[in-house]
């Protein structure tokens, strides 16, 4: 009869039904979301329409609302806004509107589906009269008092005062006791947009470093990460570069490489096996799905701290990734790239479709593509002949 595994002390390990995975931080719809409530639905939508021209150049903004008029029409026997195709029984309809695409679906919109549908948005604004969100922005409209919705005010970031309203009601003062929540005039569109952008920027994920050193190095015929171009192993040199711009650095490696890593390096053994660089990046996201990961391959001996600082300085957290453009073509270099937390789901989606190429994920996603300050630093060294040339050029 099988027995439970035990700890080294002999005590039984607690039984667990599922793997203890680190989960991405998220609200009802997105990592960064704001519910707007405290006013009639028309005024909430009008505010969003005013804000979008100021937010959209920097952020990809989604909006969540409900259409009760369509629901009432359907309850009365009408189409409820459904197209003839949907009325005839289709469960999904994708329509290319040339300038935008629309998908209509008959499916249960559970919490998982909501996040999936809005995964590409860097900010989601929500009509808080109908839906909850992790953080809120409230309007003190006398026509829509919030006294019966205090349970929705879990993390209010900003209070908006319509014309003629100058004070926060006593019941809200009691609810917010001890909190210093800023206020702005509802008519101050630029001020509200500026506040939202600053709030969004403050929640930018931390940047961690990852050296990709777990490859088989078949063309080099020896481990590329152990070659010396700068007086120490290349994987150690790359880790030192990343340490100048990241909170910490891990070295992606195979399990059989852990014991041979130089002292002081943090190993991150592959958890996604036989997938090449994608396996290393996914392993990093499984370790911490709430960080952005600056990924550097170990076969880039010409890469400098200056180029990494340029990449970090121009990081666009509103995109899925920030990457250098290859000096050889218009495509991004996936192995000198900042992958934002949204990249985790994107890579898994491509893996589910049968693709293990990080570059393909970058090419088909919304990314920030930069020209490298010195394109020569993006040069890979993959063969013994190339390694000898590189050592001569670097003075070794």
C-alpha positions as CSV (number, residue, x, y, z in Angstrom):
1,X,0.0,0.0,0.0
2,X,1.5,3.4,-0.9
3,X,2.4,5.7,1.9
4,X,2.5,9.5,2.2
5,X,5.9,11.1,1.5
6,X,7.7,12.3,4.7
7,X,9.9,15.2,5.6
8,X,13.5,14.6,6.5
9,X,12.4,14.6,10.2
10,X,9.9,11.8,9.4
11,X,6.8,13.9,9.9
12,X,4.2,13.3,7.1
13,X,4.0,16.1,4.5
14,X,0.6,17.8,4.4
15,X,-1.5,16.5,1.5
16,X,-2.0,19.0,-1.3
17,X,-4.5,18.6,-4.1
18,X,-2.8,21.1,-6.5
19,X,0.6,22.4,-7.2
20,X,1.5,25.5,-5.2
21,X,1.9,27.9,-8.0
22,X,2.6,31.7,-7.7
23,X,-0.5,33.4,-9.2
24,X,-0.4,36.6,-11.2
25,X,-1.9,39.5,-9.3
26,X,-5.1,40.6,-10.9
27,X,-8.4,42.2,-10.2
28,X,-11.8,41.2,-11.7
29,X,-10.8,42.1,-15.2
30,X,-7.1,43.0,-15.3
31,X,-3.9,43.6,-13.4
32,X,-4.5,47.4,-13.5
33,X,-8.2,48.3,-13.4
34,X,-10.3,51.2,-12.0
35,X,-14.1,51.0,-11.4
36,X,-15.8,54.3,-11.8
37,X,-19.0,54.7,-9.7
38,X,-21.1,57.3,-7.9
39,X,-22.8,58.8,-11.0
40,X,-25.5,57.7,-13.6
41,X,-24.1,55.3,-16.3
42,X,-24.3,58.1,-18.9
43,X,-22.0,60.4,-16.9
44,X,-19.5,57.5,-16.3
45,X,-19.3,56.8,-20.0
46,X,-19.1,60.5,-20.9
47,X,-16.1,60.7,-18.5
48,X,-14.4,57.7,-20.1
49,X,-14.9,59.3,-23.6
50,X,-13.3,62.5,-22.4
51,X,-10.3,60.6,-20.8
52,X,-9.5,58.2,-23.7
53,X,-7.9,60.7,-26.1
54,X,-5.5,61.6,-23.3
55,X,-4.8,58.0,-22.0
56,X,-4.8,56.0,-25.3
57,X,-1.5,57.4,-26.7
58,X,0.3,55.9,-23.8
59,X,-1.9,53.0,-22.6
60,X,-4.1,50.4,-24.3
61,X,-7.4,51.0,-22.5
62,X,-10.3,48.6,-22.3
63,X,-13.8,49.6,-21.1
64,X,-16.3,47.3,-19.3
65,X,-20.0,48.1,-19.2
66,X,-23.4,46.5,-19.5
67,X,-26.2,47.1,-22.0
68,X,-29.5,46.7,-20.1
69,X,-31.5,48.1,-23.0
70,X,-30.4,45.1,-25.2
71,X,-31.1,42.7,-22.3
72,X,-34.6,44.2,-21.9
73,X,-35.2,43.9,-25.6
74,X,-34.2,40.2,-25.6
75,X,-36.4,39.5,-22.5
76,X,-39.3,40.9,-24.5
77,X,-38.7,38.6,-27.4
78,X,-36.4,40.8,-29.5
79,X,-32.9,40.2,-30.8
80,X,-31.2,42.1,-28.0
81,X,-28.6,43.4,-30.4
82,X,-27.7,40.0,-31.8
83,X,-26.9,39.7,-35.5
84,X,-28.9,37.4,-37.8
85,X,-26.0,34.9,-37.7
86,X,-26.1,34.8,-33.9
87,X,-29.9,34.6,-33.9
88,X,-29.7,31.7,-36.3
89,X,-27.7,29.7,-33.8
90,X,-24.0,30.5,-34.2
91,X,-22.1,30.4,-30.9
92,X,-19.4,32.9,-32.1
93,X,-19.1,35.4,-34.8
94,X,-15.8,37.2,-35.7
95,X,-16.3,40.3,-37.8
96,X,-13.4,42.2,-39.4
97,X,-14.6,45.8,-39.4
98,X,-11.4,46.8,-41.3
99,X,-10.3,49.3,-38.6
100,X,-11.2,47.1,-35.7
101,X,-12.4,43.5,-35.0
102,X,-15.4,42.4,-33.1
103,X,-16.2,39.0,-31.6
104,X,-19.7,38.1,-30.4
105,X,-19.9,34.9,-28.3
106,X,-22.5,32.9,-26.5
107,X,-20.5,31.8,-23.5
108,X,-20.6,32.2,-19.8
109,X,-18.5,35.3,-18.9
110,X,-16.9,34.0,-15.8
111,X,-14.0,35.6,-14.0
112,X,-11.4,33.6,-16.0
113,X,-13.0,34.5,-19.3
114,X,-13.1,38.2,-18.4
115,X,-9.3,38.3,-17.8
116,X,-8.7,36.2,-21.0
117,X,-10.7,38.6,-23.2
118,X,-9.0,41.7,-21.8
119,X,-5.5,40.2,-21.5
120,X,-4.0,42.6,-24.0
121,X,-5.1,45.8,-22.2
122,X,-2.7,47.7,-20.0
123,X,-5.6,49.4,-18.2
124,X,-9.3,48.5,-17.9
125,X,-11.9,51.1,-16.9
126,X,-15.0,49.6,-15.5
127,X,-18.6,51.0,-15.0
128,X,-18.8,50.4,-11.3
129,X,-22.5,50.6,-11.3
130,X,-22.6,47.2,-12.8
131,X,-19.3,45.5,-12.0
132,X,-16.7,45.5,-9.3
133,X,-13.0,46.2,-9.7
134,X,-10.0,46.0,-7.4
135,X,-9.5,49.7,-7.2
136,X,-12.0,52.5,-7.6
137,X,-12.5,56.1,-8.7
138,X,-15.7,57.7,-7.3
139,X,-17.8,60.6,-8.4
140,X,-19.9,62.4,-5.8
141,X,-23.0,62.9,-7.8
142,X,-26.0,63.7,-5.6
143,X,-28.2,61.8,-8.1
144,X,-26.3,58.5,-7.4
145,X,-25.3,58.5,-3.7
146,X,-22.8,55.8,-2.6
147,X,-24.2,55.1,0.9
148,X,-25.5,51.7,-0.1
149,X,-22.4,50.7,-2.1
150,X,-19.8,51.1,0.6
151,X,-18.9,47.5,0.3
152,X,-17.6,48.2,-3.3
153,X,-15.3,51.0,-2.1
154,X,-12.4,48.7,-1.2
155,X,-9.5,50.8,-2.5
156,X,-10.5,54.2,-3.7
157,X,-7.8,56.1,-5.5
158,X,-9.5,59.4,-6.4
159,X,-12.6,61.4,-5.6
160,X,-14.2,63.5,-8.3
161,X,-16.3,66.5,-7.4
162,X,-19.0,67.6,-9.9
163,X,-19.8,71.3,-10.2
164,X,-21.5,72.6,-7.0
165,X,-20.2,69.8,-4.8
166,X,-17.4,71.0,-2.5
167,X,-17.4,68.5,0.4
168,X,-17.2,64.7,0.9
169,X,-20.4,63.5,2.6
170,X,-20.0,62.5,6.3
171,X,-20.8,58.8,5.6
172,X,-17.9,58.7,3.2
173,X,-15.6,60.5,5.6
174,X,-16.4,57.9,8.2
175,X,-15.8,55.1,5.7
176,X,-12.4,56.6,4.7
177,X,-11.3,57.5,8.2
178,X,-7.6,57.8,8.3
179,X,-7.2,57.7,4.5
180,X,-5.9,60.7,2.6
181,X,-7.6,60.3,-0.8
182,X,-7.0,63.1,-3.4
183,X,-9.9,65.0,-4.9
184,X,-10.2,66.7,-8.3
185,X,-13.0,68.5,-10.1
186,X,-15.0,66.2,-12.4
187,X,-14.5,68.8,-15.2
188,X,-10.7,68.6,-14.9
189,X,-10.2,66.1,-17.7
190,X,-6.4,66.7,-18.0
191,X,-5.9,66.5,-14.3
192,X,-7.8,63.2,-14.0
193,X,-6.0,61.7,-16.9
194,X,-2.6,62.8,-15.5
195,X,-3.6,61.2,-12.1
196,X,-4.5,57.9,-13.8
197,X,-1.2,57.8,-15.7
198,X,0.8,58.5,-12.6
199,X,-1.2,55.9,-10.6
200,X,-0.6,53.4,-13.4
201,X,3.2,54.2,-13.6
202,X,3.5,53.7,-9.8
203,X,2.3,50.1,-10.1
204,X,4.9,49.2,-12.8
205,X,6.2,45.7,-12.0
206,X,9.7,45.3,-10.6
207,X,12.4,44.3,-13.1
208,X,14.3,41.0,-12.5
209,X,17.1,39.6,-14.5
210,X,17.5,36.3,-16.3
211,X,20.6,34.9,-18.0
212,X,19.7,32.2,-20.5
213,X,22.5,29.6,-20.1
214,X,20.7,26.2,-20.3
215,X,21.2,25.5,-24.0
216,X,23.1,22.5,-25.4
217,X,25.6,24.6,-27.3
218,X,25.8,22.1,-30.1
219,X,27.4,24.4,-32.6
220,X,30.0,25.6,-30.1
221,X,30.8,22.0,-29.1
222,X,31.2,23.3,-25.5
223,X,29.1,25.2,-23.0
224,X,28.8,28.7,-24.3
225,X,28.1,30.0,-20.8
226,X,31.5,28.8,-19.6
227,X,33.6,30.6,-22.2
228,X,35.8,33.5,-21.1
229,X,35.8,36.8,-22.9
230,X,36.1,39.2,-20.0
231,X,38.2,37.2,-17.5
232,X,35.3,35.2,-16.1
233,X,32.7,32.9,-17.4
234,X,30.3,34.5,-19.8
235,X,27.2,33.6,-17.8
236,X,28.7,35.2,-14.8
237,X,29.6,38.3,-16.8
238,X,26.1,38.6,-18.2
239,X,24.7,38.2,-14.6
240,X,26.9,41.1,-13.5
241,X,25.6,43.3,-16.3
242,X,22.0,42.5,-15.4
243,X,22.7,43.2,-11.7
244,X,23.4,46.8,-12.6
245,X,19.8,47.4,-13.8
246,X,17.7,44.6,-12.1
247,X,16.5,43.9,-8.6
248,X,18.1,40.5,-8.7
249,X,19.4,38.0,-11.3
250,X,18.8,34.3,-11.9
251,X,20.6,32.0,-14.3
252,X,18.4,29.8,-16.4
253,X,20.0,26.4,-16.6
254,X,19.5,22.6,-16.8
255,X,19.4,20.6,-13.6
256,X,22.7,19.0,-14.4
257,X,24.4,22.5,-14.6
258,X,23.4,23.7,-11.1
259,X,26.4,22.2,-9.3
260,X,28.9,23.8,-11.7
261,X,27.6,27.4,-11.6
262,X,30.1,29.9,-10.2
263,X,29.6,30.8,-6.6
264,X,27.1,33.6,-6.0
265,X,24.9,32.9,-9.1
266,X,21.3,32.0,-8.4
267,X,20.3,29.0,-10.5
268,X,16.8,28.7,-12.0
269,X,16.5,25.2,-13.4
270,X,14.2,24.7,-16.3
271,X,10.6,23.7,-15.3
272,X,9.5,23.7,-19.0
273,X,11.8,21.2,-20.6
274,X,13.1,20.9,-24.1
275,X,11.7,24.2,-25.2
276,X,14.9,26.2,-25.7
277,X,14.8,29.8,-24.6
278,X,11.0,29.8,-24.2
279,X,11.4,27.2,-21.5
280,X,13.7,29.4,-19.6
281,X,11.5,32.5,-19.9
282,X,8.4,30.5,-18.9
283,X,10.3,29.0,-15.9
284,X,11.1,32.6,-14.8
285,X,7.5,33.6,-15.0
286,X,6.4,30.5,-13.1
287,X,8.8,31.6,-10.3
288,X,7.4,35.1,-10.3
289,X,4.5,36.0,-12.6
290,X,4.2,39.5,-11.2
291,X,7.6,40.7,-12.2
292,X,9.0,41.9,-15.5
293,X,12.0,39.8,-16.6
294,X,14.9,41.3,-18.5
295,X,16.2,38.3,-20.4
296,X,19.8,38.1,-21.9
297,X,21.3,35.2,-23.6
298,X,24.8,34.0,-22.5
299,X,26.2,34.1,-26.0
300,X,26.4,37.9,-26.3
301,X,30.0,38.8,-25.3
302,X,29.8,42.3,-26.9
303,X,26.7,43.4,-24.9
304,X,27.4,46.4,-22.6
305,X,25.9,47.9,-19.5
306,X,25.1,51.0,-21.6
307,X,22.9,49.1,-24.0
308,X,21.0,47.5,-21.1
309,X,20.5,50.8,-19.4
310,X,19.2,52.2,-22.7
311,X,16.7,49.3,-22.9
312,X,15.5,49.9,-19.3
313,X,15.3,53.6,-19.7
314,X,13.0,53.2,-22.7
315,X,11.0,50.3,-21.2
316,X,7.3,50.6,-22.1
317,X,5.4,48.8,-19.4
318,X,2.1,49.3,-21.3
319,X,3.4,46.9,-24.0
320,X,3.8,43.2,-23.7
321,X,7.6,43.6,-24.1
322,X,10.4,46.1,-24.9
323,X,13.0,44.7,-27.3
324,X,15.8,45.8,-29.6
325,X,15.4,45.4,-33.3
326,X,17.7,43.0,-35.0
327,X,20.5,44.7,-37.0
328,X,19.9,42.0,-39.7
329,X,16.2,42.6,-40.3
330,X,13.1,44.3,-38.9
331,X,12.4,41.6,-36.4
332,X,12.9,41.9,-32.6
333,X,15.7,40.3,-30.7
334,X,13.8,38.0,-28.2
335,X,16.9,37.3,-26.1
336,X,17.7,40.9,-25.2
337,X,14.2,41.8,-24.1
338,X,12.1,43.0,-21.2
339,X,9.1,40.7,-20.9
340,X,6.3,42.3,-18.9
341,X,4.0,40.1,-16.8
342,X,1.5,39.9,-19.7
343,X,4.1,38.0,-21.6
344,X,3.5,35.0,-19.5
345,X,0.0,34.4,-20.8
346,X,1.1,35.3,-24.4
347,X,4.0,32.7,-24.4
348,X,1.7,30.0,-22.9
349,X,-0.9,30.8,-25.6
350,X,1.7,30.4,-28.4
351,X,2.9,27.2,-26.7
352,X,-0.6,25.9,-26.7
353,X,-0.8,26.6,-30.4
354,X,2.3,24.5,-31.0
355,X,5.0,27.3,-31.2
356,X,8.0,27.5,-29.0
357,X,9.6,30.6,-30.6
358,X,9.8,33.7,-28.4
359,X,10.4,35.8,-31.5
360,X,7.2,34.7,-33.1
361,X,5.3,35.8,-29.9
362,X,7.0,39.2,-30.1
363,X,6.3,39.7,-33.8
364,X,2.6,39.0,-33.3
365,X,2.2,41.1,-30.1
366,X,2.0,44.8,-29.2
367,X,5.6,45.6,-28.2
368,X,8.0,48.5,-28.0
369,X,10.7,48.0,-30.6
370,X,13.9,50.0,-30.1
371,X,16.9,50.6,-32.3
372,X,20.0,49.5,-30.4
373,X,22.5,52.2,-29.5
374,X,25.3,50.0,-31.0
375,X,23.9,47.2,-33.2
376,X,27.2,45.4,-33.1
377,X,26.5,44.5,-29.4
378,X,23.7,42.2,-30.5
379,X,26.0,39.9,-32.2
380,X,25.7,36.2,-31.2
381,X,28.7,34.0,-30.9
382,X,27.7,30.4,-31.7
383,X,30.8,28.5,-33.1
384,X,34.4,28.0,-32.1
385,X,35.5,30.1,-35.0
386,X,33.3,33.0,-34.0
387,X,34.4,32.7,-30.4
388,X,38.1,33.0,-31.5
389,X,37.3,36.1,-33.5
390,X,35.3,37.6,-30.7
391,X,38.2,37.0,-28.2
392,X,40.6,38.8,-30.5
393,X,38.3,41.7,-31.0
394,X,37.8,42.0,-27.2
395,X,41.5,41.9,-26.6
396,X,41.7,38.3,-25.2
